[in-house]
Amino acid sequence: MINKSAIKIAYDSIKGDILKTPLIYSKKLSEISGAKVYLKMEHLQLTHSFKLRGVLTKLKSIDKKDFNKTFVAASTGNHAAAFGYVSDKFGFKGKLFLPKNFDEQKNPFIVKLTHTQPDCKVFWYLNTTYIATTTTIHELAIQQKKGAHILTVVDEFGNELTKYFTIL
């Protein structure tokens, strides 16, 4: 059973790797529910969702000697973004399996970018082909075939980031 002590231990283990996101009072939801309702602004987190907390908590529970192993996850959304961020930050090899839909087609996966200046333009390239420009919300759904790929993002200031990934 999860208790207050377990939550504190988990938080203490990840607090240096996450942003402290605010709680905002919701007057409307409080009126509807008859209780004081606060909304946690997890969209301000490094990967734009609370999933980062779960991935980090799991990672921190693993012995560092096991970091030479390959970690595996299955997701196309916020968990995938958190898993990718954490694997890059902590330097472990990760494999992300993309679930299939009912038609046996692989779902697109979501790529996200957090920028220090969110309102700047970001230009996205997949395998050297331009695919999109984003402003404010730097997030794309990508449907790609099996194989090795290169994702490059370039902001309007010329800063560039390249990531290599393989779809199995």
LUMZAPA-152394 format. One line per field, with one value per residue (C-alpha): residue in three letters; chain; x, y, z. Coordinates in Angstrom, 3 decimals. Each point is the difference from the previous one (the first is absolute). Example, Ala and Ser with C-alpha at 12.3 -4.5 7.8 and 13.67 -1.06 7.14 Angstrom:
BEGIN
type: c(ala/ser)
mol: c(A/A)
u: c(12.300/1.370)
v: c(-4.500/3.440)
w: c(7.800/-0.660)
END
This chain:
BEGIN
type: c(met/ile/asn/lys/ser/ala/ile/lys/ile/ala/tyr/asp/ser/ile/lys/gly/asp/ile/leu/lys/thr/pro/leu/ile/tyr/ser/lys/lys/leu/ser/glu/ile/ser/gly/ala/lys/val/tyr/leu/lys/met/glu/his/leu/gln/leu/thr/his/ser/phe/lys/leu/arg/gly/val/leu/thr/lys/leu/lys/ser/ile/asp/lys/lys/asp/phe/asn/lys/thr/phe/val/ala/ala/ser/thr/gly/asn/his/ala/ala/ala/phe/gly/tyr/val/ser/asp/lys/phe/gly/phe/lys/gly/lys/leu/phe/leu/pro/lys/asn/phe/asp/glu/gln/lys/asn/pro/phe/ile/val/lys/leu/thr/his/thr/gln/pro/asp/cys/lys/val/phe/trp/tyr/leu/asn/thr/thr/tyr/ile/ala/thr/thr/thr/thr/ile/his/glu/leu/ala/ile/gln/gln/lys/lys/gly/ala/his/ile/leu/thr/val/val/asp/glu/phe/gly/asn/glu/leu/thr/lys/tyr/phe/thr/ile/leu)
mol: c(A/A/A/A/A/A/A/A/A/A/A/A/A/A/A/A/A/A/A/A/A/A/A/A/A/A/A/A/A/A/A/A/A/A/A/A/A/A/A/A/A/A/A/A/A/A/A/A/A/A/A/A/A/A/A/A/A/A/A/A/A/A/A/A/A/A/A/A/A/A/A/A/A/A/A/A/A/A/A/A/A/A/A/A/A/A/A/A/A/A/A/A/A/A/A/A/A/A/A/A/A/A/A/A/A/A/A/A/A/A/A/A/A/A/A/A/A/A/A/A/A/A/A/A/A/A/A/A/A/A/A/A/A/A/A/A/A/A/A/A/A/A/A/A/A/A/A/A/A/A/A/A/A/A/A/A/A/A/A/A/A/A/A/A/A/A/A/A)
u: c(0.000/1.217/0.262/1.176/3.525/0.324/-1.151/2.559/2.801/-0.973/-0.219/3.346/1.635/-1.243/-0.388/3.372/-1.035/-3.453/-1.534/-2.164/-3.263/-2.647/-3.495/-2.670/-3.356/-2.939/-2.998/-2.259/0.847/-0.240/-3.508/-1.057/1.392/-0.744/3.628/3.158/1.617/3.558/1.547/3.626/1.689/1.966/-0.108/2.818/2.183/3.120/-1.849/-3.402/-1.679/0.119/1.361/3.543/-0.513/-0.868/2.864/2.500/-1.367/0.402/3.471/1.159/-1.095/2.342/3.564/2.495/1.972/-2.969/0.258/2.067/-3.162/-2.640/-3.170/-3.297/-3.278/-3.140/-1.781/-0.725/-0.781/1.113/1.632/2.064/1.116/0.997/1.793/1.982/0.904/1.163/1.971/1.825/0.613/1.265/1.770/-1.632/-1.012/-3.747/-2.306/-3.459/-2.612/-2.857/-3.384/-2.192/-3.602/-2.929/0.893/3.492/1.496/2.661/-1.173/1.995/2.394/0.127/3.183/0.245/2.512/0.324/1.663/1.286/-1.887/-3.289/-1.336/2.880/-0.444/1.404/0.556/-0.229/1.822/-0.342/2.788/1.078/-3.513/-1.833/-3.273/-1.382/0.422/-1.300/-0.424/-0.861/-1.025/2.894/-1.654/-0.560/-1.536/2.236/-0.947/3.146/1.037/2.354/3.672/2.553/-1.000/1.385/-2.104/1.509/-1.501/1.334/-1.327/-0.259/3.326/1.871/0.306/-0.162/-0.742/0.207/-1.288/0.410/-2.653/-1.029/-3.511/-0.201)
v: c(0.000/3.482/2.255/3.534/-1.216/-1.815/3.125/2.142/-2.480/-0.015/3.800/0.451/-2.290/1.984/3.601/1.033/-1.222/1.582/3.447/0.955/0.719/2.261/-0.776/2.345/0.405/-0.747/2.073/-1.661/-3.592/0.928/1.372/-3.100/-2.481/1.848/-0.507/2.036/-1.227/0.770/-0.917/-1.151/1.705/-3.038/1.246/2.315/-3.033/-0.673/-2.516/1.749/-2.648/-1.766/-3.160/1.246/-0.512/-3.688/-0.744/1.702/-1.749/-3.392/0.873/1.129/-3.381/-1.877/-0.800/2.124/-3.159/-0.994/3.153/-1.913/-1.999/1.068/1.464/-0.578/1.933/-0.100/3.290/2.586/2.919/1.732/-3.085/-0.396/3.639/-0.419/-3.286/1.584/3.035/-2.102/-2.460/2.923/1.807/-3.042/-1.646/-3.410/-1.873/-0.039/-1.791/1.395/-2.320/1.662/-1.640/-1.005/1.072/-2.338/-0.048/-1.317/3.346/1.564/3.156/3.148/0.989/3.434/2.049/2.974/2.748/2.369/3.299/2.723/2.457/-1.809/2.564/-0.417/-1.888/-3.514/-1.764/-3.816/-2.337/-3.767/-1.774/3.408/0.744/3.029/-1.130/2.900/3.282/0.478/3.050/-0.060/-3.686/-1.936/-3.371/-2.209/-3.373/-1.983/-3.134/-1.700/-3.379/-2.486/0.832/2.554/3.669/3.426/2.754/3.488/3.174/3.476/3.099/3.448/0.944/-2.828/-2.293/-3.609/-3.297/-3.404/-3.310/-3.443/-2.664/-3.351/-1.289/-3.771)
w: c(0.000/-0.823/3.040/0.712/0.816/-3.357/-1.856/1.833/-0.778/-3.693/-0.142/1.764/-2.558/-3.037/1.196/-1.433/-3.467/-0.342/0.105/2.952/-1.791/1.575/1.229/-1.342/1.754/-2.307/0.962/-2.578/0.968/3.671/-0.561/-1.964/2.524/3.212/1.064/-0.396/-3.242/-0.999/-3.350/-0.167/-2.955/-1.177/-3.593/1.164/0.839/-2.097/-2.198/0.305/2.165/3.354/-1.668/0.597/3.736/-0.477/-2.374/2.310/3.085/-1.690/-1.272/3.446/1.430/-2.363/1.035/-1.996/-0.875/-2.188/-2.128/-2.562/-0.815/-2.498/1.511/-1.808/-0.118/-2.147/-0.684/-2.674/2.259/3.164/1.519/-3.176/0.219/3.647/-0.718/-2.845/2.083/2.946/-2.148/-1.584/3.298/1.899/-2.935/-0.086/-3.136/-0.470/-2.408/-0.515/-1.459/-1.849/0.594/-2.922/-0.411/-0.722/-3.706/0.856/-1.059/2.197/1.674/-0.692/2.734/1.564/0.037/2.331/0.490/2.927/-0.903/2.318/-2.200/-0.690/-2.479/-2.437/-3.259/-0.174/-3.332/-0.005/-2.378/-0.260/-1.878/-1.415/-1.357/1.409/1.626/2.076/1.853/3.538/2.209/3.728/0.161/-1.489/-0.489/-3.049/-0.787/-2.331/-1.913/-1.231/-1.389/1.611/-0.071/1.147/-0.102/0.799/1.545/-0.154/1.420/-0.721/1.731/-1.588/1.655/-1.719/3.028/-1.131/1.734/-1.672/1.372/-1.513/0.497/-1.390/-0.523/0.368)
END
